[in-house]
């Protein structure tokens, strides 16, 4: 039997990142079609593209705030980053 796999919706765009004393533009991709609204709901996972230096500092900070292209703002907790990479991985927190 052949099963058709459902594709996960993606939210992609340019957003504003802030952490510690940094504020700047980043590109992001988040798996899911909307951010969780209620506390305690599981977060969505995603990645962002920025300079290697900013990605490193964000990972070291551990968390930040991401404002999406539609104006929604969410807190993000860092999951992973490879030294020298422009990509950092995160999970949203409600």
N, CA, C and O of each residue as an XYZ file, in Angstrom:
376
protein
N       0.842     -1.173      0.000
C       0.000      0.000      0.000
C       0.892      1.242      0.000
O       1.840      1.342      0.779
N       0.586      2.142     -0.848
C       1.361      3.365     -0.993
C       0.685      4.481     -0.215
O      -0.479      4.792     -0.467
N       1.389      5.077      0.714
C       0.821      6.175      1.505
C       1.324      7.503      0.982
O       2.514      7.675      0.718
N       0.421      8.419      0.837
C       0.813      9.773      0.453
C       1.177     10.528      1.725
O       0.393     10.575      2.672
N       2.342     11.104      1.742
C       2.745     11.851      2.930
C       2.302     13.302      2.797
O       2.447     13.927      1.746
N       1.762     13.810      3.886
C       1.322     15.206      3.909
C       2.544     16.097      4.087
O       3.400     15.830      4.930
N       2.617     17.132      3.307
C       3.727     18.078      3.434
C       3.404     19.078      4.531
O       2.289     19.592      4.623
N       4.399     19.338      5.355
C       4.243     20.320      6.415
C       4.302     21.715      5.820
O       5.178     22.028      5.015
N       3.359     22.542      6.227
C       3.353     23.929      5.766
C       4.578     24.649      6.319
O       5.067     24.322      7.400
N       5.064     25.625      5.573
C       6.224     26.404      5.988
C       5.874     27.883      5.996
O       5.195     28.380      5.098
N       6.344     28.573      7.015
C       6.292     30.034      7.044
C       7.699     30.503      6.731
O       8.640     30.171      7.452
N       7.854     31.264      5.672
C       9.170     31.760      5.278
C       9.084     33.255      5.019
O       8.040     33.764      4.611
N      10.168     33.943      5.253
C      10.184     35.368      4.962
C      11.378     36.068      5.587
O      12.304     35.438      6.099
N      11.326     37.373      5.529
C      12.339     38.222      6.158
C      11.734     38.773      7.440
O      10.590     39.226      7.455
N      12.511     38.729      8.512
C      12.000     39.205      9.789
C      13.049     39.991     10.542
O      14.173     40.176     10.075
N      12.659     40.448     11.711
C      13.555     41.225     12.567
C      13.932     40.378     13.772
O      13.064     39.849     14.466
N      15.218     40.256     14.013
C      15.744     39.491     15.137
C      16.289     40.452     16.175
O      16.934     41.447     15.845
N      16.018     40.138     17.448
C      16.632     40.925     18.521
C      17.056     39.982     19.645
O      16.318     39.072     20.021
N      18.242     40.214     20.168
C      18.759     39.512     21.338
C      19.867     40.368     21.920
O      20.563     41.090     21.207
N      20.012     40.269     23.230
C      20.977     41.115     23.934
C      20.912     42.533     23.379
O      19.859     43.166     23.453
N      22.004     43.046     22.829
C      21.990     44.404     22.286
C      21.889     44.409     20.763
O      22.031     45.466     20.149
N      21.647     43.253     20.136
C      21.566     43.156     18.677
C      20.128     43.332     18.190
O      19.186     42.821     18.796
N      19.979     44.059     17.094
C      18.715     44.148     16.365
C      19.060     44.204     14.892
O      19.880     45.020     14.470
N      18.426     43.326     14.098
C      18.727     43.313     12.675
C      17.802     42.398     11.898
O      16.979     41.680     12.465
N      17.961     42.443     10.588
C      17.123     41.653      9.676
C      17.721     40.265      9.462
O      18.939     40.106      9.385
N      16.846     39.261      9.368
C      17.244     37.890      9.065
C      16.200     37.271      8.142
O      15.077     37.767      8.048
N      16.564     36.206      7.473
C      15.611     35.378      6.734
C      15.308     34.172      7.603
O      16.204     33.634      8.254
N      14.046     33.741      7.619
C      13.670     32.621      8.471
C      12.793     31.634      7.706
O      12.190     31.969      6.686
N      12.739     30.417      8.224
C      11.841     29.375      7.736
C      11.370     28.603      8.967
O      12.187     28.103      9.741
N      10.050     28.507      9.148
C       9.470     27.830     10.304
C       8.508     26.765      9.806
O       7.660     27.041      8.958
N       8.636     25.530     10.337
C       7.712     24.450      9.983
C       6.397     24.663     10.711
O       6.357     24.676     11.941
N       5.329     24.828      9.958
C       4.005     25.060     10.520
C       3.361     26.245      9.838
O       4.037     27.033      9.176
N       2.068     26.371      9.997
C       1.376     27.457      9.305
C       0.983     28.609     10.217
O       0.559     29.659      9.735
N       1.118     28.428     11.536
C       0.860     29.542     12.453
C       1.517     29.277     13.793
O       1.746     28.129     14.174
N       1.812     30.341     14.491
C       2.464     30.235     15.796
C       1.454     29.800     16.843
O       0.294     30.208     16.779
N       1.864     28.981     17.807
C       0.965     28.602     18.903
C       0.572     29.839     19.703
O       1.391     30.729     19.934
N      -0.688     29.885     20.120
C      -1.177     31.059     20.850
C      -1.269     30.834     22.355
O      -1.120     31.778     23.131
N      -1.514     29.591     22.777
C      -1.722     29.323     24.198
C      -0.433     28.860     24.865
O       0.342     28.109     24.272
N      -0.202     29.307     26.102
C       0.965     28.831     26.839
C       0.909     27.313     27.003
O      -0.164     26.734     27.175
N       2.061     26.689     26.949
C       2.138     25.257     27.124
C       2.009     24.456     25.846
O       2.285     23.257     25.836
N       1.594     25.100     24.769
C       1.509     24.392     23.496
C       2.924     24.169     22.971
O       3.807     24.999     23.187
N       3.140     23.043     22.279
C       4.489     22.814     21.739
C       4.877     23.895     20.739
O       4.045     24.381     19.973
N       6.132     24.255     20.759
C       6.628     25.267     19.836
C       6.880     24.692     18.458
O       6.894     23.476     18.263
N       7.079     25.587     17.511
C       7.437     25.192     16.150
C       8.939     25.305     15.998
O       9.575     26.135     16.647
N       9.503     24.478     15.147
C      10.945     24.527     14.908
C      11.237     25.215     13.589
O      10.472     25.118     12.629
N      12.361     25.911     13.565
C      12.721     26.618     12.355
C      14.200     26.932     12.307
O      14.983     26.520     13.163
N      14.550     27.673     11.279
C      15.943     28.093     11.111
C      15.960     29.532     10.629
O      14.976     30.032     10.084
N      17.080     30.183     10.836
C      17.245     31.529     10.313
C      18.605     31.658      9.672
O      19.554     30.962     10.033
N      18.682     32.562      8.713
C      19.914     32.835      7.968
C      20.371     34.255      8.304
O      19.603     35.212      8.211
N      21.625     34.363      8.692
C      22.213     35.653      9.017
C      23.724     35.516      8.851
O      24.189     34.504      8.326
N      24.480     36.481      9.271
C      25.943     36.364      9.164
C      26.436     35.299     10.140
O      25.795     35.056     11.162
N      27.562     34.666      9.837
C      28.103     33.666     10.764
C      28.356     34.231     12.167
O      28.159     33.533     13.162
N      28.789     35.484     12.244
C      29.054     36.100     13.547
C      27.767     36.280     14.351
O      27.733     36.005     15.551
N      26.713     36.742     13.683
C      25.430     36.940     14.366
C      24.849     35.604     14.791
O      24.333     35.487     15.902
N      24.920     34.585     13.928
C      24.412     33.252     14.268
C      25.138     32.704     15.494
O      24.509     32.123     16.378
N      26.449     32.885     15.552
C      27.237     32.412     16.689
C      26.825     33.132     17.976
O      26.616     32.496     19.009
N      26.710     34.450     17.909
C      26.345     35.221     19.103
C      24.926     34.907     19.566
O      24.667     34.850     20.768
N      24.008     34.703     18.629
C      22.639     34.330     18.993
C      22.638     32.981     19.700
O      21.973     32.821     20.723
N      23.371     32.016     19.170
C      23.437     30.701     19.801
C      24.023     30.811     21.206
O      23.543     30.159     22.133
N      25.046     31.624     21.365
C      25.646     31.812     22.692
C      24.684     32.499     23.652
O      24.691     32.216     24.850
N      23.851     33.407     23.126
C      22.859     34.088     23.967
C      21.781     33.099     24.424
O      21.235     33.237     25.519
N      21.479     32.111     23.592
C      20.515     31.086     23.971
C      19.081     31.362     23.612
O      18.290     30.431     23.460
N      18.726     32.633     23.472
C      17.352     32.987     23.125
C      17.288     34.388     22.553
O      18.231     35.170     22.673
N      16.169     34.690     21.933
C      15.954     36.010     21.357
C      14.496     36.188     20.990
O      13.650     35.378     21.368
N      14.203     37.247     20.254
C      12.840     37.514     19.776
C      12.907     37.666     18.267
O      13.808     38.308     17.727
N      11.928     37.055     17.595
C      11.844     37.109     16.149
C      10.505     37.701     15.761
O       9.456     37.192     16.157
N      10.536     38.777     14.987
C       9.319     39.373     14.449
C       9.198     38.918     13.007
O      10.085     39.164     12.190
N       8.086     38.247     12.698
C       7.865     37.687     11.371
C       7.412     38.761     10.394
O       7.092     39.881     10.792
N       7.388     38.415      9.120
C       7.013     39.378      8.084
C       5.574     39.855      8.235
O       5.234     40.931      7.743
N       4.708     39.072      8.910
C       3.315     39.496      9.120
C       3.140     40.331     10.380
O       2.025     40.739     10.704
N       4.244     40.591     11.099
C       4.204     41.424     12.295
C       4.108     40.647     13.599
O       4.284     41.227     14.671
N       3.831     39.338     13.534
C       3.763     38.521     14.750
C       5.159     38.411     15.352
O       6.150     38.283     14.633
N       5.223     38.461     16.679
C       6.498     38.352     17.383
C       6.468     37.124     18.267
O       5.457     36.834     18.906
N       7.575     36.403     18.305
C       7.674     35.212     19.142
C       9.046     35.138     19.781
O      10.037     35.611     19.226
N       9.084     34.543     20.944
C      10.358     34.267     21.611
C      10.913     32.986     21.001
O      10.163     32.043     20.747
N      12.211     32.948     20.766
C      12.847     31.751     20.231
C      13.951     31.286     21.177
O      14.642     32.093     21.798
N      14.095     29.978     21.268
C      15.157     29.355     22.054
C      16.044     28.614     21.069
O      15.552     27.874     20.216
N      17.327     28.808     21.184
C      18.266     28.239     20.226
C      18.474     26.750     20.473
O      18.600     26.303     21.613
N      18.508     25.983     19.363
C      18.715     24.538     19.430
C      20.096     24.130     18.929
O      20.741     23.272     19.531
N      20.561     24.740     17.823
C      21.819     24.303     17.229
C      22.411     25.379     16.331
O      21.708     26.242     15.804
N      23.727     25.298     16.177
C      24.476     26.162     15.266
C      25.853     25.544     15.082
O      26.454     25.077     16.049
N      26.355     25.534     13.865
C      27.708     25.050     13.588
C      28.622     26.248     13.371
O      28.281     27.169     12.628
N      29.765     26.234     14.009
C      30.726     27.338     13.895
C      31.016     27.643     12.429
O      31.339     26.744     11.652
N      30.898     28.920     12.056
C      31.166     29.360     10.692
C      29.952     29.306      9.776
O      30.017     29.773      8.638
N      28.849     28.746     10.251
C      27.639     28.623      9.437
C      26.782     29.884      9.535
O      26.799     30.578     10.551
N      26.042     30.170      8.485
C      25.102     31.294      8.477
C      23.722     30.884      8.983
O      22.818     31.718      9.037
N      23.543     29.610      9.356
C      22.249     29.095      9.770
C      22.250     28.775     11.260
O      23.199     28.182     11.773
N      21.188     29.170     11.951
C      20.968     28.817     13.351
C      19.577     28.213     13.440
O      18.660     28.652     12.746
N      19.416     27.205     14.292
C      18.144     26.486     14.442
C      17.519     26.826     15.787
O      18.217     26.962     16.792
N      16.192     26.962     15.793
C      15.496     27.401     17.001
C      14.146     26.711     17.142
O      13.675     26.019     16.239
N      13.539     26.928     18.315
C      12.169     26.515     18.571
C      11.432     27.711     19.153
O      11.973     28.438     19.986
N      10.189     27.913     18.708
C       9.403     29.023     19.238
C       8.879     28.652     20.618
O       8.669     27.476     20.913
N       8.670     29.649     21.458
C       8.178     29.451     22.809
C       6.986     30.376     23.012
O       7.040     31.556     22.667
N       5.891     29.823     23.586
C       4.711     30.658     23.857
C       4.752     31.204     25.252
O       3.843     31.929     25.658
